[in-house]
Amino acid sequence: RIAEEKRIKEEKRKAEEKRIAKEKKISEEKELKKNLALIPEYSNPKKNMNELEFAQIYLKNVREFLKIHSNEFDILTIAEFIQETKKVLNGTLNNDLKLKLAEMNEYTNKSDKFLIYQEDYYEKRLNKKLSELNKEMKSLKKQISQIENFLLNNPLSKKYSNAIDLGKKADKIFKNPKSFDQITEINKSLTDFFQEEKELKIVKKNVIKQTKILEDYLKNNMFIDSASSIISEIKSLKSIIESEDLDKLKKKIDYAENFLNNIPENVSKKTKEKKIAEAKRKEEEKEKLKQEKLEAKKKEEESKMLVFNSPLDLLPTNIDAIEEKRLNDMRGTTIKINSVQIYAMNDSGYLSSGTIVIQSDYSVPQWQVSCKLYKDDATNFLSTSNVSGVEVELIGTVKNYRRNFGMSLDPCTYN
């Protein structure tokens, strides 16, 4: 009897798990169908994409495919097709080109490898967009919560009615979005609202401080001739603070000192000298802060950049077409190479643009690293007495890579 009860209980448990799994699958399929409807040009590109853009993607895929499978098609046939349709990549698509594309498409579709390559491309493209959509929806949900909190905590805000309208619109879109662009647009509107609100608080706090400076000055200078103008200015600042007009508030940032320095009682030689000294101090402080920010930015960039001890750590021994593409795909990536020996230099651009190009060992082109130096860096390097064999550290942005000339960094600096 006990065994029978256990069996029945186990069957019920399995049945419940199966039911939950089925409901989850149905829910996920329903959600996926809903999401796919929001990005029709990605879920069904052939039907919904712009005809020119679809053709351009096809031609680019053919070119990328040939880099990997150069022997898949008859070289003369595919080269002729590429030449006859290259105007499409420049934005031209007429009836003659459409016919030629159809003929080319029929030819390339005979290759199973190319068909798989195309399917893989569009699948990755779709998955990337679905991921972006998911992030946008999560962001929208979070910002709806934030605007609800704003409404709860800021009932007297001048932006209260605007926040209500924005919140209603966002909630409606979240529950029933019509397109991906609609979601990104409402997210931007919400982000702009919160950024403006944050800026308003900062600026408002500064103007309140300016009002306090004027009030404190007035306490100690009630009987001067300019007292009436100071009173008037204090009233004006309080009115602007009350209005929460961001544009007007911005004009009053750090306003009090300048105002007081220009009242007749303070316009004297001593005050002018003090004003110059203070301006110099502030400029120095500003420059110091600027340098600190630049250093912090530099450290942040260095923490994110890819670091290699030498060109051999960056560039593999054997570089085939796939590896060449991987290295070329690093375009826009900032890298640091700790030790590079320089053996060549091209200074032909120094006279016209203040630039030079320094290069590592060029005996094996595919392992060569070129660095384009600008202005002071270029001048300083030219001042080096012995260029050949000098060892430097390079930091630069990858411009491109080709096996026949190596990796090019532009812009680039050296130490």
Order of alpha helices (4+ residues) and beta strands (2+ residues): alpha-alpha-alpha-alpha-alpha-alpha-alpha-alpha-alpha-alpha-alpha-alpha-alpha-beta-alpha-alpha-beta-beta-alpha-beta-beta-alpha-beta-beta
